[in-house]
Amino acid sequence: MVIKKNGNREVFDPHKIINGLLKACEKRPVAMDVLQNIANDVEKELKNAMEQEVESCKIGEMVMRRLKNVDEVAYVRFASVYRQFKDINSYIEEIERLQKQNKKE
């Protein structure tokens, strides 16, 4: 079960991950099989954890961690929806955080 931000619970649906990834990767050079692999990896990690319930924020972080290594523009798009960016400063802060991480690598 997934615990949503509002406290509601619903059955885990990997198609929701795919739909979010498709929106984030629109007009980006990311193959569908890459997106499917991300969703499969997240689902496998959740099953291996053997938890009965997981918060949606944990799933979002798992997706973002993988997407960041695939396409940075798609990552920022996904993060903007997932983290509910309120204004342009939120985008700037996320991009700056991403740039700092890239310099460390």
Stockholm file with secondary structure:
# STOCKHOLM 1.0

chainA/1-105         MVIKKNGNREVFDPHKIINGLLKACEKRPVAMDVLQNIANDVEKELKNAMEQEVESCKIGEMVMRRLKNVDEVAYVRFASVYRQFKDINSYIEEIERLQKQNKKE
#=GR chainA/1-105 SS CEECTTSCEECCCHHHHHHHHHHHTTTSSCCHHHHHHHHHHHHHHHHHHTCSCEEHHHHHHHHHHHHHTTCHHHHHHHHHHHTTCCSHHHHHHHHHHHHHHHHHC
#=GC SS_cons         CEECTTSCEECCCHHHHHHHHHHHTTTSSCCHHHHHHHHHHHHHHHHHHTCSCEEHHHHHHHHHHHHHTTCHHHHHHHHHHHTTCCSHHHHHHHHHHHHHHHHHC
//
